[in-house]
Structures are given as structure tokens and as C-alpha cells.
Amino acid sequence: MDYQFVTVTYESNLAIVEINAPPANTLSTKCITELRTTTKDLANREDIHGLIITGSGRFFSAGADIKEFTPALGDTQKGLALSKAGQSLCNEIEAMQKPVIAAINGPALGGGMELAMACHFRIASESAVLGLPELKLGLIPSFGGTQRLSRITNTATAIDLILTGKQVTSKEAQELGITQVTIPAEDLLPTTLTIANSFVEGKSMTSVKRAIECVMKGSNEPLEDGLDRESKQFAELFLTTDAKEGIQAFVEKRTPQFKQS
């Protein structure tokens, strides 16, 4: 499909989803809709094993389109719809059973930072900055920022970044655990592709999907529930041809040939 604000390219079994809404890659309602449609389509494609989300130009994303806020003033239903649209996108990305990596090529602010936090792994260029400035508009982060930031870091850090609205550098974001890797801008996409490939290459996609599900769901539930899911998923994998192939290949000291890889 042709989109106005989203461009998709492919590298082997990986899809690179680029937000293309210059100059700042704002997440308008239409852009969010296109991102949701794109990621849902890629989630259902067996030939796509992982996604990379990035931005075109200088920005990863400057967040929600502020011009869309004016019609919502004085109308809680319109405000709720704006929030739920962004939350739905982020929830769907977080729930995807394929690795989703944010390649943060530039400023990721407001909804842009919230989108990055919904991804499973975050790589930032040295020129990137991240922040949640919504309180300066008399609002709060509403695409999941008040919840995910405290889970990724801790409540004190979430309070600090949200209440001050300050921007942190990519190095500071890595020190806080918001991002996992910081690299020069020219190396961002090649490094992200290398890391994405390391997540899926030579792996059983059945196992990849179940591992992601256990980690992501377990992070938001009591340990006992997470351990129970882990055991059940582990046991069910013994019924798969991939587990049979993987174990047999180990015994025979050869490289496994997984059908889903």
C-alpha cells in the first residue's frame, strides 16, 4: 500500500519502517493510523522476522501534532480519542511477537519518545535527545509515557523527567536504561540491522515469539504469573518441529534448519 507518512523498506527478513512526515515527523492522527496499519500487516507476514522503526531527516519524531489539540480543547471525548489512538499504536507494537527495535536517529520528544519506549529495544545516535515536555503545554504524556517510563527506569526517574520536561542526551538515556546502545549517527542503521539480525538469524521464530511474549507480559504482572507462563510456553515448545530439529542438531553437532527461519 502507498502511504503519505510512512515508508517501508526491506533488508532480508527485516522491515525498516520510517516515519516520513517532515519536518519533525509529528504523529498526526493520520500518521498514527498509517503506522498501525503498517505494523499490523508486518506482524502477520511470516517472511518478516523483525521490525526497525526510525525517522526520516533530522527527527525520530517530535511527538503528537499540536495543531490537532486545539479542536479538542473543552471536549474530553476528543482528548480521549487522541490519547487512545497513540496508546493503541504503542500497545500493538509492545505486544508484537517479533522483535521491534527503535533506531532513534534524532530528537524523540513527547509521543516520539513514548513510541520508542513501546519498542522492545532502543538504539540511539549520538545526536539524539529524548524528553517528555507535555507539562509545559498544560498536559501530561498520554501515549503510555507515565506508565512505561517508570517500568523501564523507576518511579523517581519518571517523576524527574516528566515534571521537569527536560531533554536528556542519548548517552544520558543509556545510563538511565531508556536506551540500550549509543552510536555515531552514520553507524545507526547498519548497527541496528546487525543487532536485529542477531535476534532472529538462526533462531526458531516460534521460540522468538514465545520468548518476547514471556518477557513483555511478565514485566507487567506478578512474578508467580510470569513463571507459570514461562513453564507452559517451555512445555508447549516440546510439541514443535523446531524444538525437535534444534535438539537433534545439537546432539549431531550441526546447524539447525528451522522451518520458520
PATI-507321 format. One line per 5 residues: number of its first residue (from 1); for each residue x, y, z of N, C-alpha, C. Coordinates in Angstrom, 1 decimal, decimal comma, always signed. Example, Ala and Ser with C-alpha at 12.3 -4.5 7.8 and 13.67 -1.06 7.14 Angstrom:
<rs>
1	+13,2:-5,7:+7,8:+12,3:-4,5:+7,8:+13,2:-3,3:+7,8 | +12,8:-2,2:+7,1:+13,7:-1,1:+7,1:+12,9:+0,0:+7,9 .
</rs>
This chain:
<rs>
1	+0,8:-1,2:+0,0:+0,0:+0,0:+0,0:+0,9:+1,3:+0,0 | +0,4:+2,3:-0,6:+1,1:+3,6:-0,6:+0,6:+4,5:+0,6 | +1,5:+5,0:+1,3:+1,2:+5,8:+2,5:+1,8:+7,2:+2,3 | +1,2:+8,1:+3,0:+1,6:+9,5:+2,9:+2,8:+9,8:+3,9 | +2,7:+9,1:+5,1:+3,6:+9,5:+6,2:+4,5:+8,3:+6,6 .
6	+4,4:+7,2:+6,0:+5,2:+6,0:+6,4:+5,8:+5,4:+5,1 | +7,1:+5,1:+5,2:+7,8:+4,4:+4,2:+8,4:+3,1:+4,7 | +8,2:+2,0:+4,0:+8,8:+0,7:+4,4:+9,7:+0,2:+3,4 | +10,9:-0,2:+3,9:+11,9:-0,9:+3,0:+12,3:-2,2:+3,7 | +13,0:-3,0:+3,0:+13,3:-4,4:+3,5:+14,8:-4,7:+3,3 .
11	+15,3:-5,4:+4,3:+16,6:-6,0:+4,3:+16,5:-7,4:+4,8 | +16,5:-8,3:+3,8:+16,3:-9,7:+4,1:+15,0:-9,9:+4,8 | +15,0:-10,5:+6,0:+13,7:-10,8:+6,7:+13,3:-9,6:+7,6 | +14,0:-8,5:+7,5:+13,7:-7,4:+8,4:+13,0:-6,3:+7,6 | +12,1:-5,6:+8,3:+11,4:-4,4:+7,7:+11,8:-3,2:+8,4 .
16	+12,1:-2,1:+7,6:+12,5:-0,8:+8,2:+11,3:+0,1:+8,0 | +10,7:+0,5:+9,1:+9,5:+1,4:+9,0:+10,0:+2,8:+9,3 | +9,9:+3,7:+8,4:+10,4:+5,0:+8,5:+9,2:+6,0:+8,6 | +9,2:+6,8:+9,7:+8,2:+7,9:+9,8:+8,7:+9,0:+8,9 | +7,8:+9,4:+7,9:+8,2:+10,3:+6,9:+7,2:+11,5:+6,8 .
21	+7,2:+12,3:+7,9:+6,3:+13,4:+8,0:+7,1:+14,7:+8,3 | +7,8:+15,2:+7,3:+8,7:+16,3:+7,6:+7,9:+17,6:+8,0 | +8,6:+18,5:+8,7:+10,0:+18,5:+9,0:+10,3:+17,7:+10,3 | +9,3:+17,5:+11,2:+9,7:+16,9:+12,5:+9,1:+15,5:+12,8 | +8,5:+14,9:+11,7:+7,9:+13,6:+11,9:+6,8:+13,6:+13,0 .
26	+6,0:+14,6:+13,0:+4,9:+14,6:+14,0:+3,9:+13,4:+13,8 | +3,4:+13,0:+15,0:+2,5:+11,8:+14,9:+1,1:+12,3:+14,9 | +0,7:+12,8:+13,7:-0,7:+13,2:+13,5:-1,6:+12,0:+13,6 | -2,9:+12,2:+13,6:-3,8:+11,1:+13,7:-3,7:+10,2:+12,4 | -3,5:+10,8:+11,3:-3,3:+10,0:+10,1:-2,0:+9,3:+10,1 .
31	-1,0:+9,9:+10,6:+0,3:+9,2:+10,6:+0,2:+8,0:+11,6 | -0,4:+8,2:+12,7:-0,6:+7,1:+13,7:-1,4:+5,9:+13,0 | -2,5:+6,3:+12,3:-3,3:+5,3:+11,6:-2,4:+4,5:+10,6 | -1,6:+5,2:+9,8:-0,7:+4,5:+8,9:+0,3:+3,6:+9,5 | +0,8:+4,1:+10,7:+1,8:+3,2:+11,4:+1,1:+2,0:+12,0 .
36	-0,1:+2,1:+12,5:-0,8:+1,0:+13,0:-1,1:+0,0:+11,9 | -1,6:+0,5:+10,7:-1,9:-0,4:+9,6:-0,6:-1,1:+9,1 | +0,5:-0,4:+9,0:+1,7:-0,9:+8,6:+2,2:-2,0:+9,5 | +2,3:-1,7:+10,8:+2,9:-2,7:+11,8:+2,0:-3,9:+11,9 | +0,7:-3,8:+11,8:-0,2:-4,9:+11,8:+0,0:-5,8:+10,6 .
41	+0,2:-5,2:+9,5:+0,5:-6,0:+8,3:+1,8:-6,8:+8,4 | +2,8:-6,1:+8,9:+4,1:-6,7:+9,1:+4,1:-7,8:+10,1 | +3,3:-7,6:+11,2:+3,2:-8,6:+12,2:+2,6:-9,9:+11,7 | +1,7:-9,8:+10,7:+1,1:-11,0:+10,1:+1,9:-11,7:+9,0 | +3,0:-11,1:+8,6:+3,7:-11,7:+7,5:+4,8:-12,6:+8,0 .
46	+4,7:-13,9:+7,6:+5,7:-14,9:+8,0:+7,1:-14,7:+7,5 | +7,2:-13,9:+6,4:+8,5:-13,7:+5,8:+9,3:-12,5:+6,5 | +8,6:-11,8:+7,4:+9,2:-10,7:+8,2:+9,4:-11,2:+9,6 | +10,7:-11,2:+10,0:+11,1:-11,7:+11,3:+11,3:-10,6:+12,3 | +11,5:-9,4:+11,9:+11,7:-8,3:+12,9:+11,5:-6,9:+12,2 .
51	+11,3:-5,9:+13,1:+11,0:-4,5:+12,6:+12,0:-3,6:+13,2 | +12,3:-2,6:+12,4:+13,1:-1,4:+12,8:+12,3:-0,2:+12,6 | +12,0:+0,6:+13,6:+11,3:+1,9:+13,5:+12,2:+3,0:+13,6 | +12,2:+3,9:+12,6:+13,1:+5,1:+12,7:+12,4:+6,3:+12,0 | +13,1:+7,4:+12,0:+12,5:+8,6:+11,4:+13,3:+9,1:+10,2 .
56	+12,7:+9,8:+9,3:+13,4:+10,4:+8,2:+14,0:+11,8:+8,6 | +15,0:+12,2:+7,9:+15,6:+13,5:+8,2:+16,2:+13,6:+9,5 | +16,1:+14,8:+10,2:+16,8:+15,0:+11,5:+16,1:+14,5:+12,7 | +14,8:+14,2:+12,6:+14,0:+13,8:+13,7:+13,6:+12,3:+13,7 | +13,6:+11,7:+14,9:+12,9:+10,4:+15,0:+11,4:+10,8:+15,0 .
61	+11,0:+11,5:+16,0:+9,6:+12,1:+16,0:+9,5:+13,1:+17,1 | +8,9:+14,3:+16,8:+8,7:+15,3:+17,7:+7,4:+15,2:+18,5 | +6,7:+14,0:+18,3:+5,5:+13,7:+19,1:+4,3:+14,1:+18,4 | +3,2:+14,2:+19,1:+1,9:+14,4:+18,6:+1,8:+15,8:+17,8 | +0,9:+15,8:+16,9:+0,7:+17,1:+16,1:-0,1:+18,0:+17,0 .
66	+0,5:+19,1:+17,5:-0,1:+20,0:+18,4:-1,3:+20,7:+17,8 | -1,3:+20,9:+16,4:-2,4:+21,5:+15,8:-3,7:+20,8:+16,0 | -3,6:+19,5:+16,2:-4,8:+18,7:+16,5:-5,3:+18,8:+17,9 | -4,6:+19,5:+18,8:-5,0:+19,7:+20,2:-6,1:+20,8:+20,3 | -6,0:+21,8:+19,4:-6,9:+22,9:+19,6:-8,3:+22,6:+19,5 .
71	-8,7:+21,7:+18,5:-10,1:+21,3:+18,4:-10,6:+20,5:+19,6 | -9,7:+19,9:+20,3:-10,0:+19,1:+21,5:-10,2:+19,9:+22,8 | -9,8:+21,1:+22,8:-9,9:+21,9:+24,0:-11,4:+22,1:+24,4 | -11,7:+21,8:+25,6:-13,1:+21,9:+26,1:-13,9:+20,6:+25,7 | -13,3:+19,6:+25,2:-14,0:+18,4:+24,8:-13,2:+17,2:+25,2 .
76	-13,6:+16,6:+26,3:-12,9:+15,4:+26,9:-12,9:+14,2:+25,9 | -14,0:+14,0:+25,2:-14,1:+12,9:+24,3:-13,0:+13,0:+23,1 | -12,8:+14,2:+22,6:-11,8:+14,4:+21,6:-10,4:+14,2:+22,2 | -10,2:+14,7:+23,4:-8,9:+14,4:+24,1:-8,7:+13,0:+24,3 | -9,7:+12,2:+24,7:-9,6:+10,8:+25,0:-9,3:+10,1:+23,7 .
81	-9,9:+10,5:+22,6:-9,6:+9,8:+21,3:-8,2:+10,0:+20,9 | -7,6:+11,2:+21,1:-6,2:+11,5:+20,8:-5,3:+10,6:+21,6 | -5,6:+10,5:+22,9:-4,7:+9,6:+23,7:-4,8:+8,2:+23,3 | -6,1:+7,7:+23,2:-6,3:+6,3:+22,9:-5,7:+5,8:+21,5 | -5,7:+6,8:+20,6:-5,0:+6,4:+19,3:-3,6:+6,2:+19,4 .
86	-2,9:+7,0:+20,2:-1,5:+6,9:+20,4:-1,2:+5,6:+21,3 | -2,0:+5,4:+22,3:-1,8:+4,3:+23,2:-2,0:+3,0:+22,4 | -3,0:+2,9:+21,5:-3,3:+1,7:+20,7:-2,1:+1,4:+19,9 | -1,5:+2,4:+19,2:-0,3:+2,1:+18,4:+0,9:+1,6:+19,3 | +1,1:+2,2:+20,4:+2,2:+1,8:+21,3:+1,9:+0,4:+21,9 .
91	+0,7:+0,1:+22,3:+0,3:-1,2:+22,8:+0,5:-2,3:+21,8 | +0,1:-2,0:+20,5:+0,3:-3,0:+19,5:+1,7:-3,3:+19,2 | +2,6:-2,3:+19,2:+4,0:-2,5:+19,0:+4,6:-3,3:+20,1 | +4,3:-3,0:+21,3:+4,8:-3,7:+22,5:+4,4:-5,1:+22,5 | +3,1:-5,4:+22,0:+2,6:-6,8:+22,0:+3,0:-7,6:+20,9 .
96	+3,7:-7,0:+19,9:+4,2:-7,7:+18,7:+5,1:-8,9:+19,1 | +4,9:-10,0:+18,5:+5,7:-11,2:+18,8:+6,9:-11,4:+17,9 | +7,4:-10,3:+17,4:+8,6:-10,2:+16,6:+9,4:-9,0:+17,2 | +10,7:-9,1:+17,3:+11,5:-8,0:+17,9:+11,3:-6,7:+17,1 | +11,0:-5,7:+17,8:+10,8:-4,3:+17,3:+11,9:-3,4:+17,9 .
101	+12,8:-2,9:+17,1:+13,8:-2,0:+17,5:+13,6:-0,6:+17,1 | +13,7:+0,3:+18,0:+13,7:+1,8:+17,7:+15,1:+2,2:+17,4 | +15,3:+2,7:+16,1:+16,6:+3,3:+15,7:+16,4:+4,8:+15,8 | +16,8:+5,4:+17,0:+16,4:+6,8:+17,3:+17,5:+7,7:+16,6 | +17,2:+8,2:+15,5:+18,1:+9,0:+14,6:+18,2:+10,4:+15,0 .
106	+17,3:+10,9:+15,8:+17,3:+12,3:+16,2:+16,4:+12,6:+17,4 | +15,9:+13,8:+17,6:+15,1:+14,1:+18,7:+13,8:+13,2:+18,8 | +13,6:+12,6:+19,9:+12,4:+11,8:+20,2:+11,7:+12,4:+21,4 | +10,7:+13,2:+21,1:+10,1:+14,0:+22,1:+8,6:+13,7:+22,3 | +8,1:+13,8:+23,5:+6,7:+13,6:+23,7:+6,3:+12,2:+23,2 .
111	+5,3:+12,2:+22,3:+4,8:+10,9:+21,7:+5,9:+10,2:+21,0 | +6,9:+10,9:+20,5:+8,0:+10,2:+19,8:+8,8:+9,4:+20,8 | +9,1:+9,9:+22,0:+9,8:+9,1:+23,0:+8,9:+8,0:+23,5 | +7,6:+8,2:+23,6:+6,6:+7,2:+24,0:+6,6:+6,0:+23,0 | +6,6:+6,4:+21,7:+6,7:+5,4:+20,7:+8,0:+4,5:+20,8 .
116	+9,1:+5,2:+21,0:+10,4:+4,5:+21,2:+10,3:+3,5:+22,4 | +9,7:+4,0:+23,5:+9,6:+3,2:+24,7:+8,8:+1,9:+24,5 | +7,8:+2,0:+23,6:+7,0:+0,8:+23,3:+7,7:-0,3:+22,6 | +8,9:+0,1:+21,9:+9,7:-0,9:+21,2:+10,4:-1,8:+22,2 | +10,8:-3,0:+21,7:+11,5:-3,9:+22,6:+12,9:-3,6:+22,9 .
121	+13,5:-2,8:+22,1:+15,0:-2,5:+22,2:+15,2:-1,1:+21,5 | +16,1:-0,3:+22,1:+16,2:+1,1:+21,6:+17,7:+1,4:+21,4 | +18,0:+1,8:+20,2:+19,4:+2,2:+19,8:+19,3:+3,7:+19,4 | +20,2:+4,5:+20,0:+20,1:+6,0:+19,7:+21,4:+6,5:+19,1 | +21,3:+7,4:+18,1:+22,5:+8,0:+17,6:+23,0:+9,0:+18,6 .
126	+24,3:+9,4:+18,5:+24,9:+10,3:+19,5:+24,2:+11,7:+19,4 | +23,5:+12,0:+18,3:+22,9:+13,3:+18,2:+21,4:+13,3:+18,7 | +20,9:+12,2:+19,1:+19,6:+12,1:+19,6:+19,4:+12,7:+21,0 | +18,2:+13,3:+21,2:+17,8:+13,7:+22,6:+16,4:+13,2:+22,8 | +16,1:+12,9:+24,1:+14,8:+12,4:+24,4:+14,2:+13,2:+25,5 .
131	+12,8:+13,4:+25,5:+12,2:+14,1:+26,5:+10,7:+14,0:+26,4 | +10,0:+14,3:+27,5:+8,6:+14,4:+27,6:+8,1:+15,8:+28,1 | +7,9:+16,7:+27,2:+7,7:+18,1:+27,5:+6,2:+18,5:+27,7 | +5,3:+17,5:+27,8:+3,9:+17,7:+27,8:+3,4:+18,7:+28,9 | +4,0:+18,7:+30,1:+3,5:+19,5:+31,2:+3,7:+21,0:+30,8 .
136	+4,6:+21,3:+29,9:+4,8:+22,7:+29,5:+3,6:+23,2:+28,6 | +2,8:+22,2:+28,2:+1,6:+22,6:+27,4:+0,3:+22,5:+28,3 | +0,6:+22,2:+29,6:-0,6:+22,1:+30,5:-1,2:+20,7:+30,3 | -0,5:+19,7:+29,8:-1,0:+18,4:+29,6:-0,1:+17,4:+30,3 | -0,2:+16,1:+30,0:+0,7:+15,0:+30,5:+1,0:+14,1:+29,4 .
141	+2,0:+13,3:+29,4:+2,2:+12,3:+28,4:+1,0:+11,4:+28,4 | +0,6:+11,0:+27,2:-0,7:+10,3:+27,1:-0,7:+9,1:+26,1 | +0,5:+8,8:+25,6:+0,7:+7,6:+24,7:+1,3:+6,4:+25,5 | +1,2:+6,5:+26,9:+1,8:+5,5:+27,7:+3,0:+5,9:+28,5 | +3,4:+7,2:+28,3:+4,7:+7,6:+28,9:+4,7:+7,6:+30,4 .
146	+3,6:+7,9:+31,1:+3,6:+7,9:+32,5:+3,7:+6,5:+33,1 | +3,4:+5,5:+32,3:+3,4:+4,1:+32,7:+4,7:+3,4:+32,3 | +5,1:+3,5:+31,0:+6,3:+2,8:+30,5:+7,6:+3,3:+31,1 | +7,7:+4,7:+31,2:+9,0:+5,2:+31,7:+9,3:+4,7:+33,1 | +8,3:+4,7:+34,0:+8,6:+4,2:+35,3:+8,9:+2,7:+35,4 .
151	+8,4:+1,9:+34,4:+8,7:+0,5:+34,3:+10,1:+0,3:+33,7 | +10,4:+1,1:+32,8:+11,8:+1,0:+32,1:+12,9:+1,4:+33,1 | +12,6:+2,5:+33,8:+13,6:+3,0:+34,7:+13,2:+2,8:+36,2 | +12,6:+3,8:+36,8:+12,0:+3,7:+38,1:+11,1:+4,9:+38,3 | +10,3:+4,9:+39,4:+9,3:+6,0:+39,6:+10,0:+7,3:+39,8 .
156	+11,1:+7,4:+40,5:+11,8:+8,7:+40,7:+12,3:+9,3:+39,4 | +12,9:+8,5:+38,6:+13,3:+9,0:+37,3:+12,2:+9,4:+36,4 | +11,1:+8,7:+36,4:+9,9:+9,1:+35,7:+9,4:+10,4:+36,2 | +9,3:+10,6:+37,5:+8,8:+11,9:+38,1:+9,7:+13,0:+37,6 | +11,0:+12,8:+37,7:+12,0:+13,8:+37,3:+11,9:+14,2:+35,9 .
161	+11,9:+13,3:+35,0:+11,8:+13,6:+33,5:+10,5:+14,2:+33,1 | +9,4:+13,7:+33,7:+8,1:+14,1:+33,3:+7,8:+15,5:+33,9 | +8,1:+15,7:+35,2:+7,8:+17,0:+35,8:+8,7:+18,1:+35,3 | +10,0:+17,9:+35,1:+10,9:+18,9:+34,6:+10,7:+19,1:+33,1 | +10,3:+18,1:+32,4:+10,2:+18,1:+30,9:+11,6:+18,3:+30,3 .
166	+12,6:+18,0:+31,0:+14,0:+18,2:+30,4:+14,3:+17,2:+29,4 | +15,2:+17,5:+28,5:+15,7:+16,6:+27,4:+17,0:+16,0:+27,9 | +17,1:+14,7:+27,7:+18,3:+14,0:+28,0:+19,1:+13,6:+26,7 | +20,4:+13,6:+26,8:+21,2:+13,2:+25,6:+21,0:+11,7:+25,5 | +21,5:+11,1:+24,3:+21,4:+9,7:+24,1:+22,3:+9,0:+25,1 .
171	+23,4:+9,5:+25,5:+24,3:+8,9:+26,5:+23,6:+8,9:+27,9 | +23,0:+10,0:+28,2:+22,3:+10,0:+29,5:+21,1:+9,0:+29,5 | +20,4:+8,9:+28,3:+19,3:+8,0:+28,2:+19,8:+6,6:+28,4 | +21,0:+6,3:+27,9:+21,5:+4,9:+28,0:+21,9:+4,7:+29,5 | +22,4:+5,6:+30,2:+22,8:+5,5:+31,6:+21,6:+5,2:+32,4 .
176	+20,4:+5,8:+32,0:+19,2:+5,6:+32,8:+18,5:+4,3:+32,4 | +18,9:+3,7:+31,3:+18,3:+2,4:+30,9:+17,2:+2,6:+29,9 | +17,0:+3,9:+29,4:+15,9:+4,1:+28,5:+16,3:+3,6:+27,1 | +17,6:+3,8:+26,7:+18,1:+3,2:+25,5:+19,2:+2,2:+25,9 | +19,5:+1,3:+25,0:+20,5:+0,3:+25,2:+21,8:+0,5:+24,6 .
181	+21,9:+1,2:+23,4:+23,1:+1,4:+22,7:+23,1:+2,8:+22,2 | +24,3:+3,5:+22,2:+24,5:+4,8:+21,7:+25,7:+4,7:+20,7 | +25,4:+5,2:+19,4:+26,5:+5,0:+18,4:+26,5:+6,3:+17,5 | +27,5:+6,5:+16,8:+27,6:+7,6:+15,8:+26,4:+7,5:+14,8 | +25,9:+8,7:+14,4:+24,8:+8,8:+13,5:+25,0:+7,9:+12,2 .
186	+26,2:+8,0:+11,7:+26,4:+7,3:+10,4:+26,4:+5,8:+10,5 | +26,5:+5,3:+11,8:+26,5:+3,9:+12,0:+25,2:+3,3:+12,5 | +24,2:+4,2:+12,7:+22,9:+3,9:+13,3:+22,2:+2,7:+12,6 | +21,9:+2,9:+11,3:+21,1:+1,8:+10,7:+21,9:+0,6:+10,5 | +23,2:+0,6:+10,0:+24,0:-0,7:+9,9:+24,1:-1,4:+11,2 .
191	+24,3:-0,7:+12,3:+24,4:-1,4:+13,6:+23,1:-1,9:+14,0 | +22,0:-1,2:+13,8:+20,7:-1,7:+14,2:+20,3:-2,9:+13,4 | +20,7:-2,9:+12,1:+20,4:-4,1:+11,3:+21,2:-5,3:+11,8 | +22,5:-5,1:+12,2:+23,3:-6,2:+12,8:+22,7:-6,7:+14,0 | +22,2:-5,8:+14,9:+21,6:-6,3:+16,2:+20,3:-7,0:+15,9 .
196	+19,5:-6,5:+15,0:+18,2:-7,1:+14,7:+18,4:-8,5:+14,1 | +19,4:-8,6:+13,3:+19,7:-9,9:+12,7:+20,2:-10,9:+13,8 | +20,9:-10,4:+14,8:+21,4:-11,3:+15,8:+20,2:-11,8:+16,7 | +19,1:-11,1:+16,7:+18,0:-11,5:+17,4:+17,2:-12,6:+16,8 | +17,3:-12,7:+15,4:+16,4:-13,7:+14,7:+17,2:-14,7:+13,8 .
201	+18,4:-14,3:+13,4:+19,1:-15,2:+12,5:+19,5:-16,5:+13,2 | +19,2:-17,6:+12,5:+19,5:-18,9:+13,1:+18,6:-19,4:+14,2 | +17,6:-18,6:+14,5:+16,7:-18,9:+15,6:+15,4:-19,5:+15,1 | +14,7:-20,2:+15,9:+13,3:-20,6:+15,7:+12,4:-19,5:+15,9 | +11,6:-19,0:+14,9:+10,7:-17,9:+15,1:+9,6:-18,2:+16,1 .
206	+9,3:-19,5:+16,2:+8,3:-19,9:+17,3:+8,9:-19,6:+18,6 | +10,1:-19,9:+18,9:+10,8:-19,6:+20,2:+10,9:-18,1:+20,4 | +11,3:-17,4:+19,3:+11,5:-16,0:+19,4:+10,1:-15,3:+19,9 | +9,1:-15,7:+19,2:+7,8:-15,1:+19,6:+7,4:-15,4:+21,0 | +7,6:-16,6:+21,5:+7,2:-17,0:+22,8:+8,1:-16,3:+23,9 .
211	+9,4:-16,2:+23,5:+10,3:-15,5:+24,5:+9,8:-14,1:+24,7 | +9,5:-13,4:+23,5:+9,1:-12,0:+23,6:+7,8:-11,9:+24,5 | +6,9:-12,8:+24,2:+5,6:-12,7:+24,9:+5,9:-12,9:+26,4 | +6,7:-13,8:+26,8:+7,0:-14,1:+28,2:+7,6:-12,8:+28,9 | +8,6:-12,2:+28,2:+9,3:-11,1:+28,8:+8,4:-9,9:+28,9 .
216	+7,6:-9,6:+27,8:+6,8:-8,3:+27,8:+5,6:-8,5:+28,7 | +4,9:-9,6:+28,7:+3,8:-9,8:+29,6:+4,2:-9,9:+31,0 | +5,4:-10,6:+31,2:+5,8:-10,8:+32,6:+6,3:-9,5:+33,3 | +6,7:-8,5:+32,5:+7,1:-7,3:+33,1:+6,0:-6,5:+33,8 | +4,8:-6,9:+33,4:+3,6:-6,1:+34,0:+2,7:-7,0:+34,8 .
221	+3,3:-8,1:+35,4:+2,4:-9,0:+36,2:+3,3:-9,5:+37,3 | +2,6:-10,1:+38,3:+3,4:-10,7:+39,5:+4,3:-11,8:+39,0 | +5,4:-12,0:+39,7:+6,5:-13,0:+39,3:+5,9:-14,4:+39,1 | +5,0:-14,7:+40,0:+4,4:-16,1:+40,0:+3,7:-16,3:+38,7 | +2,9:-15,3:+38,2:+2,2:-15,5:+37,0:+3,1:-15,6:+35,8 .
226	+4,2:-14,8:+35,8:+5,2:-14,8:+34,8:+5,9:-16,2:+34,7 | +6,2:-16,7:+35,9:+6,9:-18,0:+35,9:+6,0:-19,1:+35,4 | +4,7:-19,0:+35,7:+3,8:-20,0:+35,2:+3,6:-20,0:+33,7 | +3,6:-18,8:+33,1:+3,5:-18,6:+31,7:+4,8:-19,2:+31,1 | +5,9:-18,9:+31,7:+7,2:-19,4:+31,1:+7,3:-20,9:+31,1 .
231	+6,8:-21,5:+32,1:+6,8:-23,0:+32,2:+5,9:-23,6:+31,1 | +4,7:-23,0:+31,0:+3,8:-23,5:+30,0:+4,3:-23,3:+28,6 | +4,9:-22,2:+28,3:+5,4:-22,0:+27,0:+6,5:-22,9:+26,7 | +7,4:-23,1:+27,7:+8,5:-24,1:+27,5:+8,0:-25,5:+27,2 | +7,0:-25,9:+27,9:+6,5:-27,2:+27,8:+5,8:-27,4:+26,4 .
236	+5,1:-26,4:+25,9:+4,4:-26,4:+24,6:+5,4:-26,5:+23,5 | +6,5:-25,9:+23,7:+7,5:-25,9:+22,6:+8,0:-27,3:+22,3 | +7,9:-28,2:+23,3:+8,3:-29,6:+23,0:+7,5:-30,3:+22,0 | +6,3:-29,7:+21,7:+5,5:-30,3:+20,7:+5,8:-29,8:+19,3 | +6,7:-28,9:+19,1:+7,0:-28,3:+17,8:+8,1:-29,0:+17,1 .
241	+8,1:-28,9:+15,8:+9,1:-29,5:+14,9:+10,4:-28,7:+15,1 | +10,3:-27,4:+15,4:+11,5:-26,6:+15,6:+12,3:-27,2:+16,8 | +11,7:-27,5:+17,9:+12,4:-28,0:+19,1:+13,0:-29,3:+18,8 | +12,3:-30,2:+18,1:+12,9:-31,5:+17,7:+14,1:-31,3:+16,8 | +14,0:-30,3:+15,9:+15,2:-30,1:+15,0:+16,3:-29,5:+15,8 .
246	+16,0:-28,5:+16,6:+17,1:-27,8:+17,4:+17,8:-28,8:+18,3 | +17,1:-29,6:+19,0:+17,8:-30,6:+19,9:+18,5:-31,6:+19,2 | +18,0:-32,1:+18,1:+18,6:-33,1:+17,3:+19,9:-32,5:+16,7 | +19,8:-31,3:+16,2:+21,0:-30,7:+15,6:+22,1:-30,5:+16,6 | +21,8:-30,2:+17,8:+22,7:-30,0:+18,9:+23,4:-31,4:+19,2 .
251	+22,7:-32,4:+19,3:+23,2:-33,8:+19,5:+24,1:-34,2:+18,4 | +23,7:-33,8:+17,1:+24,5:-34,2:+16,0:+25,6:-33,2:+15,6 | +25,7:-32,2:+16,4:+26,8:-31,1:+16,2:+26,7:-30,5:+14,8 | +25,5:-30,1:+14,4:+25,3:-29,4:+13,2:+24,4:-28,2:+13,4 | +24,3:-27,3:+12,4:+23,5:-26,1:+12,4:+22,0:-26,5:+12,2 .
256	+21,1:-26,1:+13,1:+19,7:-26,5:+12,9:+19,1:-25,8:+11,7 | +18,2:-26,4:+11,1:+17,5:-25,9:+9,9:+16,0:-25,7:+10,3 | +15,7:-24,6:+10,9:+14,3:-24,3:+11,3:+13,4:-23,9:+10,2 | +12,2:-24,5:+10,2:+11,3:-24,2:+9,1:+10,8:-22,8:+9,0 | +10,7:-22,1:+10,2:+10,2:-20,7:+10,3:+11,3:-19,7:+10,1 .
261	+12,5:-20,1:+10,0:+13,7:-19,2:+9,9:+13,9:-18,8:+8,5 .
</rs>
